[in-house]
Amino acid sequence: FFLMIRRPPRSTQGVSSAASDVYKRQLLGLAFAIYNFAKVAAIKMQKSKVSQPEPESDDEDPYRMSLAEQKFFREATLSSDDYNRLVDSGQTISLCALKYLLYEYLFVALCVILFGFFIWFLVEKSQATFWVTGAYFIGAVTCMIASFIGLYCAVTANSRVVKRSRRKLKGGFNTTLRAGYAVGFTILSLGVLTFSIMISSYKSHFISSEKKSGDFGALFLALTGYALGATVIALFGRVGGGIFAKAADVGLDLTATKDVENMETNAGVVADFVGDNVGDIVGSGTDFFASFAESVSACLILSNSATNLILHPVAMYYPILIFATGIIASILTVAIASRITHHENKEQAQRFLQNLPFVGALVMSPVLLALCYYCLPAEIHFDGEHYVSTPGQIFVCSLSGLWGGYVIGLCSEFYTSHDYYPVQEVATSCRTGSATDIIYGLALGYSSTILTVSILVIAIYVSFICAGMYGISCASCAMLSTLALIMSINSYGPIADNASGLSKVCKITSAIDNTEDLHAAGKVSMGNSRSYEIGAASLIALALFGAFVTRYGIYVVDILQPIQFAGLVIGAMLPYIFASNILKSVSNAAAVVEKEILRQREKKKVDNQECIKKCTHDSMTGMVVPGLIVFAIPMLAGVFFGPVAICGILAGTIVSGVQIGISFVNSGVAWDNTKSYIEESKLVGDIKVDYIQLENPKEEKDEELEKISKKQKSVTQQVMMKRITRELLIGKESAEYQAAIIGDQVGDPMKAAAGPAISVLMRMLCMIALVFGEFFASVVIFKIIQQKLTHTCLLYTS
């Protein structure tokens, strides 16, 4: 396993060896993903005319079972109508989801081409070269292909999970996990493979074979185009997918009646299923893909500040090797966790999902130590700095990022799981109505930033004192080193959610309880992955900010200067205006979905395609304003006020975006789990006092025994009664549950649309600044304005 533990290379042969190691590990990751998808696809889902489909394995043959097992088999066996309905529903959801993604990417392709023209015209040193632009298009296309494959894996598994959940929860859990592994490992392996190939090919052009000449800065800037292309796709995937998903969800809830889970009479049901996939599979997949590319790009650019680091034979491959080796560590983690944790019931399944990140961090820690001593020189001398870093210090930076990410997940779990008192307090507030529920949920989100930000501050401080901005970039790479596992856990949620809904819609009664347990087991882990995503985004954005100021020689950002301070205030405002436009887009699209559902209900004719088409159109329209905000503001600020204004904007956006992103996600997840807490009848209501008549009062020696005399009856007719008290448990039929539903509807767009999209906003602004920095510094408008301002200030002081 520890292939990297050997004598550090002393010649260029180590470069080819490192590149070969990357390729081998990515091929192994792809093989693991293909194996898991093949196991899922092997579950046959074909229409049947018989009432009892063939057993799925020899162990389920009714002729080999006991009488009790045969009875259970008959109860779990699907009728032909139910089974065919399940097959049709799964195919409908799959077709609609893939159509949506194709329609979205046709729209996004136009935006990608238009933005690529700006990159070619403003960034390329010569109009005859396409190094940055080519990397940009490769990154965008790779991200789209990876997300399309991930979506196909997810929608293929939905109905199969229902089929495997009829007998035992374990069968459905394994199928859901395998589909999640297929999604996570495919997306990351494709990204690492293409990026490593680009590093090798670009390096042969920019750097001479003897490594005595070459522009490493130009090489790293060209490779940054790959990350920029992936980030553009992530922006539209996260914003558009989030708007579609939550618009369909809220619109369906607004028309909630007795047919809310009937696909034959409610077109919003299919739209809701599709939204779960495009929002959480495509949106999260593209987001994590872009995070990987951005962290590697930041690390490469910051490594240019240490001459002996970039001249080391394999140091350039250090960040990419973290992810490549992380894939192997993730495979080993899956094997270890599967041995130490069973998943026969909901509690065990939830424990397995919670143990995966911990085991992954344990496995990855010694791997990071080996990588540091294999890839890095004995001493790293940073140009212009007065300190020297060692591989041991880089390892400390990596550990702070790796375990900081895990602790952030624990903090999120504490604030969003109904096993702890913060969510239980929100549930208790539902007794007085939806207003107090919303107030408590907002307060929970705001207070949840304390622990998460504290962990981030510790990781940033430790990394900076060890290796400066380069240490922060290494911490961001290490935090994402087990990204394949995180994406797999994140993909588990929507797959289990779809399976739970399908079992109800198709009336697969034998699978309803198990699929509900599968969905409940993944709720907390999915919320943790969102908080983890925002925490990683803050480190990546800070690393990119450091790469920007390092590359363009801005070593001091003085907020007492008017331009920097104005940029700081504008940057702090951007997450709020960005989130507000997303929330409004969700509201408008939800109203359209509600109107379309009601229209089709009046005509008594269901057209799923029409409902999805209108929701897709509104989600695409809703992406326009947030997209313009991300592209226009940094471009205008850079053109008119130069890189110093960009520094203020980036700093303000990072500081503000971390807070609002964490609070939005945790508030939304907390409201969701509050609803589940009440739904499971765990909320204790008022105390009820009852009296029961005792048959033998003389034998009862209870202190609470009371003698109740009735005025119109003789003493012989007196009845001995026992006073008992019991707690009323609040459930679905209560007013508290209705209040929790309203809170969940408010939190849906916050946790799945606006909150996660802010992480893309922070990184996208940094990527634009990094790629267009030279253009901003060279434009004439900035120089003219600077001269005018300087002249005016001199006149005023004189």
N, C-alpha and C positions, 0 to 999 in steps of 0.2 A: 504493500500500500504506500509506503513512504518512498516513492521512486525518486523524490527530490533530494533525499539524504545521500549525498556522495560528495566527493571533493569538489569545491567550487571551480567552475571552468576558468581557465586562464587564457583562452584564445577564442577566436570566432567560432570554433567548433561548438562551443557551448550555446551559441545563438541558435543554430540549427537543432541542437538537442532540446532546448527549451521550447522552440516552436513545435517540434515533434511531440513533446509531452502534451502540449496544449491540444493538438489535433487528436491524439489518441484518447484523451480524457473526454473530449467533446463527442467523439464517436461512441464512446462507452455510455455517455449520458443519453445520446439519441437512441442507442440500442435499448437502454433501460426503459425509455419512454415508449418505444415501439412495442416492447414486450408487454408492458402494462396495458397499452391500448389494444393489443391483440387479444389479451385475456378478456377484456371488456367486450370487444366486438364478437368474440366467440359465442357469447350468449345469444341464441337465436331469437329473433323477433320477427316472425312471419305469421301471417294470418292463418288461422286453423278453422276447419269446419267441424271438428269434434269438440265435445265439451270438456275433455280432459287432455291437454297437451302432453306430449311425451315427457317423461322425467328428465331433469336437467343433468343427472348423473346416475350411475348405478346405485349409489347410496339412497336414492329417492325412489327406487323401484318398489311399488306397493306390494309386489309378491314376495319381497325379501324383508318386509317389515312385520313387527308385532301388530296385534289387534289395535292397541292404543295408537301406534304410529300410523297405521292405515287410516284410522278415524281422523287424525290430524291432517294426513295427506289429502283426504277427501275434502276437508273443510278449507284447506289452503289452495286446492286446485281451482283454477279459473274456469268459468263457463266460456263457451266460444264467443258470446257477445261481449263480455267484459274484456276478454283477452284481445279480441279484434279492435275494441274501442281503445285499448291501451296502445296497440300498435299504431293505429291511425293518429292518435293524439301525439305520440312521440314523433311520428313523421311530419305532422303539421308544424309542431314547434321547431323541429330541426330546419325545415324548409323556410319558414318565416324568419328565423334568426339569421340564416345564411343570406337570405335576400336582403334583410336589413343591412347587414354588414357590407354587402356588395354595393348597395345604394349609397351608404355612407362613404365608402372609400372612393366611389366615383366623384362625389362632391369634394372629398379631402384631396384627391389627386389633382384637381384644378388648383386648389390652394397651394399644394406642395410645388407644383410646376411654377406658379406665379412667384412664390417666395424664392424658389431656386434661381429664377432669373435675376432677382435682386442680389443674391449671393454671387452669382457669376459676374454681374456688372460692377458691384461695389467692393468685393473682397478679393477676387482673383487678381494677382499681380499683373497678369497679361490676359488679354481677351482670348488668347489662343490656348490657355491652360484651363483645366477643369478639375484640379485636384480637390479643392474644398467642395466644389459643387458635385463632383462625382461621388465623393464620400457621403455627402448629404443625401443624394438620391439612393445610394446603396443602403444607408441606414434606414431611410423611410420605407423602402420596399421590403427590406428584411423584417422590419417591425410589423408591417401589414401582413406579410406571409405568415409569420410566427403567430400572430393573434388569430388569423383565420384558421390555422391548424388547431390552435387551442380551443377555439369555439366549436369546431367540428368534433373534437374529442369530447367536449362537455355535453353537447346535445345528443351525441350518440349514446351516452351513458344514462340519460335521464330515465327512460322507460325501462332499461335493463336493471337499474337499481330497484325499481318497483318489483320487477319479476323475481329478483333474488331476495327481496325482503319478505316474501310471503311466508317462508318457513321460519327463518331465524334472522335476528338483527345482524348477526355476524356476516351473513352472505351479502346483504345490502351494504354493510359498512366496508367490506373488502372491495366491492365493485366501485363504490364511491371513491375510496382511496386510490384505487388503480387509475381511475379517470383523472383524479387530481394530480397524480404523479405524471401521467401522460402530458397534461397541460403544462405543469411547472417545468419539468425537465426538457420538454421540447422547446419552449420559448427561450429559456436561458442557454441551452446548448447551441441553438441556431445563432443566437447573438454572439456568444463567445467565439464560435467557430468563424463566423464572417469577420468579426473584428480582428482576430488574430491573423487571418489571411491578409486583411488590409494592412496590418502593421508590417508584415513581411514584405508585401509587394511595394508599399510606399517607401519603406526603408531602402530598398534597392535603388530607388530613384533619387532620393534626397541625400543619402549618406554613401560615401565611397566605401568600398569593401575593406580598405585598410583602416577605416574609422579615424582618419587623420584630418578629414575635412568634411564639411557638410553643415547644413543649416538645420539643427535639431528643432529650433523654434518653429520653422516653417513646416517641418514634418509633423510636429505635434498639433499645430494649428489646423493643418489639412485633415488630420485624423479626427479633430473635434467636429468636423462637418458630419461625421457619422452620428455622433451623439445628438447634434442639432436636428438631423432628419428624424431620428427616433423620437425626440422630444416633441416635434411638431405633430407626429402621429399620436403620441400620448396625450397631447393637449386636446385634440379633437375626439380621440377615443374616450378619454375620461369625461370630458364635458358633455359631448353628444350622447354617449352611452348612459351617463348618469341622469341626464334630463329625460331620455326615453324611458329608462327603468322606473324612475320615481313618478313620472307623469302617468304611466300605465298603472302603477300601483295605487297612487292617490286617486286617479280617476275611477278605478275599479271600486275602491273603498267608498267613494262618494255615491255610487249607485248600488251600495250593498243592500241586497234583498235576499229572498230565499233562493234565487237562482245565481248567486254570486259565484258559485263554484260549478256552474253548468256551462260547458263549452258550447252546447247546442243552442243555448238561448242568450248567451252573453259573450259578445265579441271581445270584451276586455280581458277575459280569462287568458286567452292565447297571448295577447299583448303583454300581460303581466309575466307569463312564463318566459317570453322572449326577452323582456326587459331584465330579468334576473341574469340571463346569460350575457347579454351585450354590456350590461353595466358592470358586473363583477368579474366576468371572464375576460372580455375584450378590454374594458377600461383598466382593470388592475393589471392585466397582462402587458399591455403597452406601457403602462406607467412603470412597472418594475423593469421592463426591458430598457426603457430610457434611463432609469436610475443606474443600472449597470453601466451603460455606455458613458454616462456623464461622470460617474465616479472614476472610471478608468482614464477618461480624458483629462480630468482635473489632476490626477496623480501624475500623468505623463507631462503635462505642462509645468507643474511645480518641480518635477525632477530636473527640468532644464536649468534650475537655479543652482544645481550642484554639478560641477563639471566632471568630477571623478565618478559620479553616479551614472551619468548618461554614457560615459565611456566604458563602464563595466559591461562585460559580454552579454549578460542576461538581465541586467537591472531593468531594462526597458520592458521586459515581459513580466516583471514582478506583479503589477496590478492585475494583469490578465490571468496570471497563474493562480492568483488567489481565488478567482471565480472558477477556473478550470479544475483546480484541486478541490474546491468546495463542492463541486458536483459529485466527485468520488466520495467525499466525506458524507454527503447527503445520502448517497446510496447505502453506505455503511451504517448511517444513522437509522435508516428505515429497517435494516436487518436487525440491528440491536434492539430498537424500540419494539419491534414485533415479537422479540423473544422475551422481553421483560414485562410486557403489558398485554393482557388479554382484552378482548373487546366483545364480550358476550352480551352486555347490556349497555344502557345509555351512560351510566356512570363510568364504566370501563372505557367506552368509546371516547368520552370526553377527556378522561385522564390520558388516553393515548395521544390525542391531539395536543394536549398541553405538555406532554413529555417530549414530543418531537423537537421543539426548539432547544430545550435544555440539553438533550442528548447530542443534538447537532453542535451546540456550542462546546460541549465537552470534547467531542471528537475533533472539532476544528482547531482547538487551542494548540495542541502540539504540532498540528500541521502548519499553523502560522509561524511557530518558532522555527521549524525546519526550513520553511520558505525564506524567512528573513536571512538566515545564515547561508542559504544556498544562492540566493539571487543578489544580495547586496554586498558592497565592499565592506572591509573591516571598519573603515571610517568614512563618513559622509561629510564633506566640507561644503557648506552652502556659501555661494558667492555673495560677498557684501555683508555677511553675518559673522558674528564673533563666537559662534558655538559650533561644535562638531557632534554629530550623532553617530551612534553605533547600531548594528543590527538588533542588539538587545533593547535599545530605546525604541526602535521602530516596532519591535514586538510588543512593548508596553502600550504603544499607541494602538496597535491592532487589537490587543486584548480589551482596551477601554471601549473601543467601538463595538466589538463582538458581544461582550457581556453587557454593555450599556443598552444595546438593542433588546437583549433578552429581559433586562430589568424594566425597560419601558413597557414591554408586553405585560409584565406582572402588574405594573402600576395601572395600566388600562384595565386589566381584569378586575382589580380591586374596585375600581370606580364603576364598572359596567356590568359585572356579574351579580345576579340576584342572590348569590350565596353570601354577599357581604352587605353591611348596613347602609352604604350610600344609596344603592338602588332600593333597598327596603324602605328607606326614608321617603324616597320618591313615591313608592307604592302606597305608603301610609297617607301621603298628601292627597291621593286620589279620593279619599273619603269626603273631602270638601269640594270636589269638583275638578274640572279640567284646568281651570286657571291656576290653582295652586300646584297642580301636577306640572304644568309648563314652567312655572316660576322655580320650583325645586329642581327640575331638569336643567334649566339654564344655570342655576347656581352650582349644580354638580359639575357641569362642563367647565365653568370658569375655575372652580377650585381644583379640578383635575390637572390643570396646567402646572401646579406647584411641583409635584413629584417628577413629572416628565421633564420639565425644563431644568430642574435641579440635576437630574441624571445627565442631560445633554451638556450642561455647563461643566460638570465634572469631567466628562469625556473630552470636551473641547480644551479645558485647561490642562489636563494631563498630556494630551497629544501635543499641544502647542509648546509646553515647556520642554518636551522631549525632542521634537523635530520641527517646530514651527508649523507653517501652513502645510508643508509636506506631510507632517505627522497627522494633521486633521484629514487630509485626503486618504492616507492609509487607514485611518479609523473608519472613514466612510466605506471604503472597500471591504474592510473586515466585517463591518456591521451587515453588509449585504452578501457575505461569503456563502451563507446557507440560503441564498435566495431561492434555489430550487425547492427547498422545503417550505419556505414561506409562501411561495406561489401555489404549491400543492395544497397547503392548508386553506389558503384563501379560495382556491377553486372548489374545495370540498363543500363550502357553504351553499353556493347557488345550485350545485348539482343535487345536494340533499334537499334543498328547498323545492326545486322542481319535482323531485321524486315524491315528496310529501304532498304537493298539490295534485300531481297526477293520480296518486292513489285515491284521493278524495273525489276528483273529477270523474275518474273512470270506475268509481265504486268498487275498488279492490279492497274489500273489507279486511281480508287477511293480512294486508300489508300496511294498513293505515297506522296502526300503533307503532310498528317498527320504523316506518319512514318518519313519523313524527319525532321519535326518539333520535333518529339520525340527524334531523334538522336541528333539534334542540342541542345536541352534542356539539355542533359546529358553530353555534351562534357566538359564544364567547371568544373562541379562537379566531373567528373571522373579524370580530371587533378589534382584537389585539393586533391583527395584521394591519389594519388601517392605521392605528396609532403608531405602530412600528414603521409604517410607510412614511408618515409625516416626520417622525424623528429622524429617519435616515435622510429624508429630503432636506432637513435643516442642515445636517452635516455636509451633504453634497453641495448645497447652495453656498455654504460658507467656504468649502474647498474651491468651488468655482469662482467665488468672489476673490479668494486669495490668488487663484491662477490669473484672474483679470488684472489685479493690481501689480502682481509680480511681472507679468509679461509686458505691461505698458509702463512700468517704472513709477507707479503711484504708491509710495511707501507711507504716506501720511494722509489720512482722511480727517480734515479739521472741520468739525461740525460748527465751529464758531464763524466760519466763512459763509457768506450769504448763499452762494450757489449750492454748496454741500448741504447746508441746513434745509434749504428749500427742497432739494432732492430727497432728503431724509423724511420730511413731512409728506411729500407726495408718495414716496414709497410705502410709508405706513398706511396711507389711504387706499392703495391699490387693492389689497386683499378684500377690503370691505366693499368696494364698488364692483369688484370681480364676483364676489359671492352673491351680492344683491342681484346682479343680472342673471345669475344661474338660478337663484330661487324664484325670481319672477318668471323665468322661462319655464320652470317646472310647473308653476301655478297656471300659466296660460295653456301649456300643453295638456295639463290634467283637465282643465275645463273643456278643451276640445275632445278629449277622450270620453269624458262624461256625456257630452252632448251627442257624440256619435253612438255611444252605447244606447242611450235613450231613444235616439232616432231609429236605430235598428230594432229596438224592442217594440216600438209602436208599429212598425211594418211587419214584425214577426218574421224577419228574414235576417239571418246572421251572415255577415261578410267579414271574416277575420282579416283578410288582406286589406280591405278598405280602412278598417280601424288602425291597423299597423302602419299603413301608408300615411294617414293623417298624423299619427303620432311621430312618425319618422320625419315628416316635413317640418313639424313644429320643433323637433329636437335639432334639426339642421339649422333652422332659422335662429334658434336660441343660441347656437354656437357663434354666430357672427359677431355680436357685440363683445363677448369675452375675448374672442380671438383678436379683434381690433385693439382692445385694451392692451393685450400682451405685446402685440407687434408695434403699435403706433407710439405708445408713450416712451419706451426706451429709444426708439429711432428718432423721435422729435427732440427728446432731451439731449441725445448724443449729437445730433446735427447742430443744434442751436447753442448748447452750453458745454459740449465736449465730455471727455471721460470723467472729469471731476463731479459733474452732476450725476452721471451714471453711478458713481460710487455711493452717493447719498441715497439714490433710489434703491439700489440693491440692499444696502444696509437696512433701510427702513422696511422694505418688503420682507426681508428675512425675519427681523425682530417681530414685526406685526403678524406675519403669516403663520409663524409657529404657534402663537397663542390662539388665534382664531381657528386654525385648522384642528388643533387638539381639542379645543372646547366644543366645536361643532360635532366632531366625530363621537366624542365621549357622551355628549348630551343625547345625540340621536340613538346610539346603541343602548344607553341607559333607559330611554323611553321604550325602546323595543323590548328589552328584558323586563321592564316593569309590567308591560302588558302580558308577557309570558308568565311572570310571577303570579299575577292575579288569575290568569287563565288556568294555571295549575292548582288553583284554590289553596295557595300558601299564605295569602293575606288574612290575618285574623281580624274579625269584625267585633261587634258588640258582644257582651256577655249576656246570655239568656238564662233566665231562672225558670225551672220546671219543678213540678211536684208529682211524685209518683205514689200510688197507693201501695202500702205494704200488706202482703197477705198474712204474715205472722209478725205483727208489731212487737209482741213481747220478746221475740228472739232477736230483734234488731237493737243493737247497742251502739247507735251512732249519735254523736254529739249534735248533729244537725237534725236529729229526729224532732219533729214538732207535733204538737197536739192541736189539731184544728177543730174547733167546736162550731157547730152550726146552730144558730140561735133557735130555730124552729124544730130541733130534733132533740131527743133525749140523750142522756149520757151514753146509753148503750148503743146508740146509733152513731156516735162519734167515730170518725175515721182517722187512723194514724197515717200521716203523710211524711214522705222524706223529701227534703229540699235538696235539689241538685242544680249545679251550674255547669254550663258548657259554653265553649267559644264557637261562635258562628264563623265559618270559613267563607270568604267572599269568592265568588266564581264568575263565570261568564255572564250570568243573568243579572248581575248587579250594576248599580249606577257607577261604582268605582271602575268597573271594567270599561264602560263607555267613556269615562274620563281618560282612562289609559289609552284607549284607541285614538282619541283626539291627539294626545301627546305623541303617540307613535306616528301619526300622519304628519305632524309638524316636524318631527325628527327625521323622517325618511329622506327628504331632500338635503338635510344638513349632513347626515352621516354618510350618504352614498353619492352625493352630487357635489355640493359646494365644498364640504370639508376636504375630501381627498383631492379635489381639483386645485386647491390652493397650493398643495405640494408641487404640482406641475407648474403653477404660476411662478413660484420662487425660482425653480430651476430654469424655466424658460427665459426669464429675464436675464439671468446670469449667462446663459448660453448665447443669447443675442449680443450681450455686451462683449463677451469673449471673442466671438467670431467677427463682429463689426467694429472692434475697438480701434484698429488702425484707421479705418475710414472716419470714425468720429474724431480722431486726433488730427486728421489732415484736412477736414472740410474748412472752407474759407469763412463760412458764416460764424463759426465759433471764434476764429481768430479776430475777426472784425469786432464782434461783440465784446470780446475780452479786452481789446485795445480801447474801445469806447468806454467800457466800464472803468478801466484803469485810469484813463484820462479824466473822466468825471470825478473819480475819487480823489485824484491829485488836486484838481481845481477846488473841490470842496474842502479838503484839508488845508490848502494854502489860503 
